Amino acid sequence: MKIALFSDIHANLPALEACLADIERNNPDAVYCLGDLVGYNIWPNEVINMIRKRGIPTIAGNYDFGIGRHSDECGCAYKTDEEKEMGKVSISYTNEIVTEEERNYLRTLPAHIRVEFQLNDDKLNLLLVHGSPRKINEYLFEDRDEKSLHRIMEQADADIMCFGHTHKPYHRILPSELDGKTHFRHAINIGSVGKPKDGNPKGCYVLLTIKEDGSVVDTKSIQVEFMRFEYDVEKAAQAVEHSSLPGKYADMLRKAY
């Protein structure tokens, strides 16, 4: 089974269009979106409607949760006063242009999606969250302590956990002993479609392959491909510059930080 997963579009319509076209070329068996459809750019309604039109199962990101409730708080962890002020402008702008029908849709999005596979005699649980199973806006960075990350997955009963929010893709395999065998859990940050922060302005999504004869004790049962795709970054950046959004967001798109 091949599953496409993407996240953190952030109202970047050119990036979403390119992402979906690339996914279609790869012909996966299933497609999921891990949230943050809106914020930071000018196309929140168009992005929402593209997701809805295609019927893609989607969970709520922290930005979706806030805008869906007309909140002036998105749950972002801003590091500086400048970032905080820019965030306020983005939230206000998004609240102003999102229509009520699209806002209502954001309120319907679930907090997580759990898919249980039965492979041979092994059960395999796939958990899709935005930040973490514990909190929609918790950041699970790549340097997270292994014991902490393993504990989060164990408590959530997740063999494979896919998430976004940090906009920085990675795949970590976490071994543990269970009934005398080594049990492998997979933590996968799927990166960002419309606002990468890893120095690569190309959009990112994941193709997750689960082998039919797979097992939780075989690391090769799970294959993760980080798919980078080109899109019209300049169109997205100029859209920011021609709006009332902070111009620095355009620079962030061009340089991916």
Secondary structure, 3 states (H helix, E strand, C coil): CEEEEECCCCCCHHHHHHHHHHHHHHCCCEEEECCCCCCCCCCHHHHHHHHHHHCCCECCCHHHHHHHCCCCCCCCCCCCHHHHHHHHHHHHHHHHHCCHHHHHHHHHCCCCEEEEEEECCEEEEEEECCCCCCCCCCCCCCCCCHHHHHHHHHHCCCCEEEECCCCCCEEEEEEEEECCEEEEEEEEECCCCCCCCCCCCCEEEEEEEECCCCCCCCHHHEEEEEEEECCCHHHHHHHHHCCCCCCHHHHHHHHCC
